[in-house]
């Protein structure tokens, strides 16, 4: 596992932190290696069974929208059921139709946000460093009351 990660993170030293983390990993008696995946399902319901929240569309921790999207989904489902009390199938179709655009948008944004946490290559790491430098400078100028 250590060799795989060393190859994967080659060139992303980040001021020595990656090199140190890989050295610590090589010395560790045990290690857990995990990955992050999104859930993308073609349908969120079948007959009278419906999925909401992470069960239907887990967007990963990088989205920052897990709890919010679950609550928004619960409200959308309640509204859809109230709007079609005689047809559960119609209500569930309406629920999906309302929620899909929001979920697709945040699933796409989660990929972009993930690059801020775990850059996929050296070029993205350099871009992230430059972006963070600009944002930090703008926040500092705002804090001291100077135009950026």
C-alpha positions in Angstrom: 0.0 0.0 0.0 2.8 2.4 0.9 4.4 2.1 -2.6 1.0 2.7 -4.3 0.4 5.8 -2.3 4.0 7.1 -2.8 3.5 6.7 -6.5 0.1 8.3 -6.4 1.3 11.3 -4.4 4.7 11.8 -6.1 5.3 15.5 -6.7 2.6 16.7 -4.2 5.0 17.3 -1.3 3.1 20.3 0.1 6.0 21.7 2.1 7.1 18.3 3.4 3.8 17.1 4.8 3.1 14.4 2.2 6.7 13.0 2.5 6.2 12.9 6.3 2.8 11.3 6.1 4.1 8.6 3.7 7.1 7.9 6.0 4.8 7.6 9.0 2.6 5.2 7.0 5.6 3.0 6.2 6.5 2.8 9.9 2.9 2.1 11.1 2.2 -1.5 12.2 -1.3 -1.2 10.7 -3.1 1.2 8.3 -6.5 1.7 7.0 -6.9 2.8 3.4 -10.3 3.9 2.2 -11.8 5.6 -0.8 -14.7 8.0 -1.2 -17.5 7.3 -3.7 -20.8 8.9 -4.7 -24.1 7.1 -4.9 -25.8 7.6 -8.3 -29.0 5.7 -8.7 -31.2 5.7 -11.8 -34.4 5.7 -9.6 -35.0 6.5 -6.0 -38.2 4.5 -5.6 -39.9 1.3 -6.6 -43.6 0.8 -5.9 -44.2 2.2 -2.4 -40.5 2.0 -1.3 -38.5 5.3 -1.5 -35.0 6.3 -0.6 -34.0 9.7 0.6 -30.7 11.3 1.7 -27.5 9.3 1.6 -29.4 6.1 0.8 -30.4 7.6 -2.5 -27.7 10.1 -3.5 -24.8 10.1 -1.1 -22.6 12.9 -2.4 -19.5 12.2 -0.3 -18.1 14.2 2.5 -16.6 16.7 0.0 -20.0 18.0 -1.0 -20.8 19.5 2.4 -24.5 18.9 1.7 -25.2 15.6 3.3 -27.5 16.7 6.1 -28.9 19.6 4.1 -29.8 17.5 1.1 -31.4 14.9 3.4 -33.6 17.5 5.0 -34.5 19.1 1.7 -35.3 15.7 0.3 -37.6 14.9 3.3 -39.5 18.2 2.7 -39.7 17.6 -1.0 -41.0 14.1 -0.4 -43.6 15.3 2.1 -44.7 18.1 -0.3 -45.0 15.6 -3.2 -47.1 13.1 -1.1 -49.3 16.0 0.0 -49.7 17.2 -3.6 -50.7 13.7 -4.9 -52.6 12.0 -2.1 -54.4 9.6 -4.4 -51.3 8.4 -6.3 -48.1 7.5 -4.5 -46.4 6.7 -7.8 -47.2 10.2 -9.1 -46.0 11.7 -5.8 -42.7 9.8 -6.0 -42.1 10.7 -9.6 -42.7 14.4 -8.7 -40.3 14.1 -5.7 -37.5 12.7 -8.0 -38.3 15.3 -10.7 -37.9 18.1 -8.1 -34.8 16.7 -6.4 -32.7 15.4 -9.3 -31.4 18.8 -10.5 -30.2 19.9 -7.1 -28.6 16.5 -6.4 -26.8 16.4 -9.8 -25.5 20.0 -9.3 -24.1 19.1 -5.8 -22.6 15.8 -7.0 -20.7 17.7 -9.7 -19.6 20.4 -7.2 -18.4 17.7 -4.8 -15.9 16.5 -7.4 -14.5 20.1 -7.7 -14.5 20.5 -3.9 -12.6 17.2 -3.5 -9.8 18.8 -5.6 -9.4 21.4 -2.8 -8.9 18.6 -0.2 -7.1 16.0 -2.3 -5.6 17.3 -5.5 -5.6 14.7 -8.2 -2.2 15.8 -9.7 0.6 18.3 -9.4 -1.0 20.9 -11.7 -4.2 20.9 -9.6 -2.1 21.1 -6.4 -0.3 24.2 -7.8 -3.7 25.8 -8.8 -5.1 25.1 -5.3 -2.0 26.7 -3.7 -2.4 29.8 -5.9 -6.1 30.0 -5.2 -5.6 29.7 -1.4 -2.9 32.4 -1.6 -5.3 34.8 -3.3 -8.2 34.0 -1.0 -6.0 34.4 2.1 -4.7 37.8 0.8 -8.2 39.0 0.1 -9.5 38.0 3.5 -6.5 39.7 5.2 -7.1 42.9 3.3 -10.8 42.7 4.2 -9.9 42.2 7.8 -7.6 45.2 8.0 -9.9 47.3 5.9 -7.8 47.7 2.8 -9.0 47.1 -0.7 -7.6 43.9 -2.3 
